[in-house]
Amino acid sequence: MSALHSIEPNVGRCIRDVHHEKSVLSNATRIRYTSYYLPALFLSWARRMLGLLAPGSRREFLSVGGLSALGLAMPSLLKANTKATTKPAKNCIVLFLLGGPPQHSTWDPKPSLPAEMRCPFGPTATATPGIQIGSLFPHLAKQSDKLCFLRSVSTGDNAHSSSGYAMLTGVAHSPLNAENVSKGAPNDWPTIGGLLRKLRGDSAGLPASVRLPHHIFNTDQSVWPGQDAGFLGKSADPWLFRCDPASPKFQIPEFTLGADVPAKRLLDRQGLLSQMEAGFHAHEEKYGQNIGQAFNLLTSPRAQRAFDLSQEPARLREKYGSHQFGQSCLLARRLIEAGVSLVQVNWYRGADEPPDNPCWDTHTDEANRLKNVLAPTLDQTLAALLIDLEDRGLLDDTLVVTMAEFGRTPKFNVRGGREHWGNVFSIAMAGGGVKGGRAVGASDAQGALPKDGKVTPADVTATILHVLGHAPDTEIHDALNRPVPASRGEVIRGVW
């Protein structure tokens, strides 16, 4: 009897166990179980089976296609096993342009399109021969040697909430095109900052991942899913610092003690709290860790210095811009210097944002919004950040990702704006070993669909993890303690 025949009973037993386990799950959990857990379960089974076989039988098992009987081809299992070609980056700054920038006016201009589709401002040549970007970005055009433009990103989702969830987590929302949705299973995959905090842990009195200056929300104040650690638990949540760093009296509330709470009284309260926690059970351990870290932040000179923008020269602050987005990005640079692994800077959404086209959500009057508000702010700040990181010797160690939830429709609407478009859009990467001066992937002639090298949100997450030294298939565990890969995407080829 061949080795293959001898393991057939084990195959049947594995499949029966899977069917039994699925039968006791709820419908919602069963969907997630089928999508995420079965491949990992079968892979684990295959490894166990291979371990029982002699070397020659293992080759027989693979050559005959033992795994293909389970629908798992070897290339699909090995494709995420990409070896790093450069040393891993230490840090990541994500600039999230909430609302959805128009690809035609930013990183993927189409000057030959008719007037009802093309950007009215036209393209501009960059410092890189053959690469053009929107003419409203003259400073970034000069920094093109640092930038890699990904022009074929696609979520297939036209809703802020659900498409944003996909870009923040690398996992499609269920269902697609769902607006103003709440977080929770089955849409509880951890955001990239949550993954990093879980994989790296905290150090130097600061969390590994930080979000600022506020969370992302819709006009009805509903908060997008995909901004926390999801099933990894609150101990892995990226910390959210609500702040307005461009304000004259900028302070982080988390670092501000009341007038009636001097440092000694704070320490006394911490001691009392520690005594009260002494009787807590083991499952309260993470709670205690979070409380302890909060006290450390209140009393840590290093953490307080990281948030003190007054230490920056006035001229440098001016280069970043006196607006909230610019000062938030400067704050992000200070945080990575202090030891934070990932800082996500969300485009500032203040009370004065127009309700019909807030932030980059240009449903109306797109040309004026781009020319007078959006493009100058991004152009100034991103260029300043890249130059500053390079001058400090931090650019090679810091991946900078500029992205959003989706792009805009190829054609203008009757109000001079563009609608939501997740079928294809562009993002940009720099630093962290990124090969600048190139465009990866391509959209079609109208900028409506991917033409070459389609990139999914999962690929974006996998690439960020890869650059930061974590294999995309690094095993994490969900709320039921089942092993799942951190990302099912592929590292984007051509970026390094």
Steps between C-alpha positions, in 0.01 A plus 500: 500500500640845405555773754222697336244227558608466860405859582160502327314419826664805657377718213144380552524553874628854451214586263240346732639703791474817295138434403410426860662818628329712235161353593510652847588851386265789436447609142711814538784313669476219244562748217813627666605149595475382139680805365787523745544188708455201268806568284714538813349183646569297186853637479561397860360154421722470194808582704407233754450244223832584339667456835374139514642409159846394398683749273424304182132471592483872566616566147241252373229674701588840356563386142173309475320805634397401850436861588311570179234255615424759764504787250842623612761540230862532603554841332214650701651366820847629425429830330512700825839348583677798347848568631588857585743656252589788732529535874163541672376849572454593864209739470195584293302821458161459334336815364132422454326746265147429610232573246674357197733711279439502123763287331476715184617810686762342725719201405342374177422791263335427166559816292354358179153443644209725402425804715221328695754249631850645516643718775458866399849584625687246289807296595852609581829330427689370800870470568466146367489481119177342377299548820237770529276592792235767549632853445370610841790311663815688395693426820434128478590501130851601608506215754388231255830313540375402845144408400349184357149550359270197505239567232290184500367466855145368521247421773194458276311689771347849474402565863724698734447270799540161336768595247687679776481185711663307215787747459562526875496125566579331168177298517182568302197610696197273504289617329658740253364850441377536858493854635477619862559148632615408848803297596468141616503144370530392229669832420745499788834448328777704667623820343863503388597696811334236717692226323829678559427568864420130547811385313746750646366598838551839663826659609645817644177584682313555174264268310632339182217656296333839519217676313453873486358765496161321522326187382334477159128566491221575254277806486247331728784452753507122448849365558645274232573139588858381457670760719569283804660164571177308444518140613853550635345683793526848646852441627614522135291807408703785351479788742288791384622848587235762430685822445530818297878541471479821295320683778703757698430327833539147371491236771433129512220446755655168600809688626315774682449469876231701669611791718392303808708195408873563553746228410523365856123462527498321164758250629297451817192425290699255290611317812142480629381369165773234500380378840143477373614305194699251709195280539407497134501170317748415227261601224524859623873512428466698177283756674772554754760538226298769328445691824870478576590630158261791540674598825838466326386738229393757757834486677746420218721794396592316179138460396420859585800623300382301198176697495664837562501671161643817654840328490493515120654804324237744380637482146455122486146525634425748224631258238250238614221760493315682775188289443392201708609241242848645473560519873351151545759364257779680684369345820505159330869544420572585864310192616695257283821659629373429853443131423147468362497244217199626304322834498183545297422863424141547391412803289364757739122535492410816685164658573544741209511228233229553233226241549460419130870438430693455827868412492580317173137399439465737204141444388473865400730774372800269490727735307481780757535264796809342349665823394434708810492252791585136444790478256712786642472353850600149397771619262666717761479256789594174331797660325616654829464168681706310242776762498504518880523122536782489247692783668480316833608167353158350574356452152658160433360375832155654459233388256262782408166392351252753361165335439122531531188286493446537124526743208247692293296426189662560162224742398396823670142530622275798426622676817861505389599218733566130480330212679649211696708251302661187644561321171842658454695775673856595591709508815863598554787352700842634592789421731562168672693367203236593244641549152392850417462656161262239367136419444380147573188364332275689262138597462321492166477796263217661696639433846196286567631144543831326567690419183824351627610376840181526702572566868255401772477635856642167617806560282548844654489355852732213403747746352502724808559198724775373270683833495485515879657155528191288565405223259142549378418143601616557858258310718264688728201367695144617489254530787441121490877440507505366145819565302466734203762680288544869565433562131392291203635753255811491285795732531466748215769434241691791357487715811844376622 
